[in-house]
Amino acid sequence: MAESHSLRLVQSATAVQEQITRHVAETLKARGYQDISPSLLGFLGALDCGTNYGSEIARRLNVSRQMVAKTVKELVRLGYLEQADGPGKQKQILFTGAGEQLMSDVRQLLVEMDALLSQQIGKQTLERAVSLMESIQQSSDLTSDW
């Protein structure tokens, strides 16, 4: 069987994302955010700071607009998002004050994780890993030659 670096890269990146998201969700719960799950954090992390629209979110996350609408409804119920009339039939999706505070707390937890990772693997190693991942992400269309 052929060995694939791309497969190992995807598996490792996915595992790291899941570990970080799970850790952040567990820490947030311990700090009083009882209703936050890793999946809700993943959804919120895909939103822009300003105005969002369901169709854009669906495209970004590669999910159906119905799934976006269901998740937005839940996050509105929890008080982290709100909806407002937008152009045409579209609804604007915006962070509430509570949602902005949650995301600020998430960013602070990620800074704390940076410090921990820097201690465990070294600051230069962490910076190099991030740089390499960004290079891969920004590379030209990987499928154009297939």
C-alpha positions as CSV (number, residue, x, y, z in Angstrom):
1,M,0.0,0.0,0.0
2,A,1.3,3.4,-0.9
3,E,2.2,5.8,1.9
4,S,0.6,9.2,1.6
5,H,1.9,12.3,3.3
6,S,-1.3,14.1,2.4
7,L,-3.4,11.6,4.3
8,R,-1.1,11.8,7.3
9,L,-1.3,15.6,7.1
10,V,-5.1,15.6,7.0
11,Q,-5.4,13.1,9.8
12,S,-2.9,15.0,12.0
13,A,-4.5,18.4,11.3
14,T,-8.0,17.0,12.1
15,A,-6.8,15.4,15.3
16,V,-5.1,18.7,16.5
17,Q,-8.2,20.7,15.6
18,E,-10.4,18.3,17.5
19,Q,-8.1,18.2,20.6
20,I,-7.9,22.0,20.7
21,T,-11.6,22.5,20.2
22,R,-12.4,19.9,22.9
23,H,-10.0,21.4,25.4
24,V,-11.4,24.9,24.8
25,A,-15.0,23.7,25.1
26,E,-14.2,21.8,28.4
27,T,-12.4,24.9,29.8
28,L,-15.3,27.2,28.8
29,K,-17.7,24.8,30.6
30,A,-15.6,25.0,33.7
31,R,-15.7,28.8,33.5
32,G,-19.5,28.9,33.3
33,Y,-20.4,28.4,29.6
34,Q,-22.4,25.3,30.3
35,D,-24.1,25.3,26.9
36,I,-21.0,25.3,24.6
37,S,-20.0,22.2,22.7
38,P,-17.1,21.6,20.4
39,S,-19.5,21.6,17.4
40,L,-21.0,25.0,18.4
41,L,-17.5,26.4,18.8
42,G,-16.5,25.1,15.4
43,F,-19.6,26.8,13.9
44,L,-18.9,30.1,15.8
45,G,-15.3,30.0,14.8
46,A,-16.3,30.0,11.1
47,L,-18.2,33.3,11.4
48,D,-16.8,36.7,10.5
49,C,-16.8,39.4,13.2
50,G,-19.3,41.5,11.3
51,T,-22.4,40.6,9.3
52,N,-22.8,37.0,8.2
53,Y,-25.3,35.3,5.9
54,G,-26.6,31.7,6.0
55,S,-25.6,30.9,2.4
56,E,-22.0,32.2,3.0
57,I,-21.7,30.2,6.2
58,A,-23.0,27.0,4.5
59,R,-20.5,27.4,1.7
60,R,-17.6,28.0,4.1
61,L,-18.5,25.0,6.3
62,N,-19.7,22.8,3.3
63,V,-23.0,22.1,5.0
64,S,-26.6,22.7,4.0
65,R,-28.4,26.0,4.6
66,Q,-30.9,24.0,6.7
67,M,-28.1,22.9,9.0
68,V,-26.9,26.5,9.3
69,A,-30.4,27.7,10.0
70,K,-30.8,25.1,12.7
71,T,-27.5,25.9,14.4
72,V,-28.1,29.7,14.2
73,K,-31.5,29.2,15.8
74,E,-29.9,27.3,18.7
75,L,-27.2,30.0,19.1
76,V,-29.9,32.7,19.0
77,R,-31.7,30.8,21.7
78,L,-28.5,30.6,23.8
79,G,-28.0,34.4,23.3
80,Y,-24.7,34.3,21.3
81,L,-26.2,35.3,17.9
82,E,-29.0,37.5,16.7
83,Q,-30.7,37.8,13.3
84,A,-31.7,41.0,11.6
85,D,-33.4,41.8,8.3
86,G,-30.9,42.1,5.5
87,P,-31.1,42.7,1.8
88,G,-33.9,40.9,0.1
89,K,-35.0,37.8,1.9
90,Q,-31.6,37.3,3.6
91,K,-31.2,37.5,7.3
92,Q,-28.1,39.0,8.7
93,I,-26.5,36.9,11.4
94,L,-24.6,38.9,14.0
95,F,-22.8,38.2,17.3
96,T,-24.6,39.6,20.4
97,G,-22.6,41.1,23.3
98,A,-22.6,37.7,24.9
99,G,-21.3,36.1,21.7
100,E,-18.5,38.6,21.4
101,Q,-17.5,38.0,25.0
102,L,-17.5,34.2,24.4
103,M,-15.3,34.6,21.3
104,S,-13.0,36.9,23.3
105,D,-12.7,34.3,26.0
106,V,-12.0,31.7,23.3
107,R,-9.2,33.8,21.9
108,Q,-7.7,34.2,25.4
109,L,-7.8,30.4,25.9
110,L,-6.0,30.0,22.6
111,V,-3.3,32.4,23.7
112,E,-2.9,30.3,26.9
113,M,-2.7,27.2,24.7
114,D,0.1,28.9,22.7
115,A,2.1,29.3,25.8
116,L,1.6,25.7,26.9
117,L,2.5,24.4,23.4
118,S,5.6,26.6,23.4
119,Q,6.7,25.1,26.6
120,Q,6.0,21.5,25.4
121,I,7.5,21.6,21.9
122,G,9.4,25.0,21.8
123,K,8.3,28.3,20.5
124,Q,10.3,28.1,17.3
125,T,8.8,24.6,16.6
126,L,5.3,25.9,17.1
127,E,5.9,28.9,14.9
128,R,7.4,26.8,12.2
129,A,4.5,24.3,12.3
130,V,2.0,27.2,11.9
131,S,4.0,28.7,9.1
132,L,4.2,25.4,7.2
133,M,0.4,24.8,7.6
134,E,-0.3,28.3,6.3
135,S,2.0,27.7,3.3
136,I,0.1,24.5,2.5
137,Q,-3.2,26.3,2.9
138,Q,-2.1,29.2,0.7
139,S,-0.6,27.1,-2.0
140,S,-2.2,27.2,-5.4
141,D,-5.1,24.9,-6.2
142,L,-3.8,21.5,-5.3
143,T,-6.2,19.7,-7.6
144,S,-5.4,21.6,-10.8
145,D,-2.9,19.0,-12.0
146,W,-5.0,15.9,-11.2
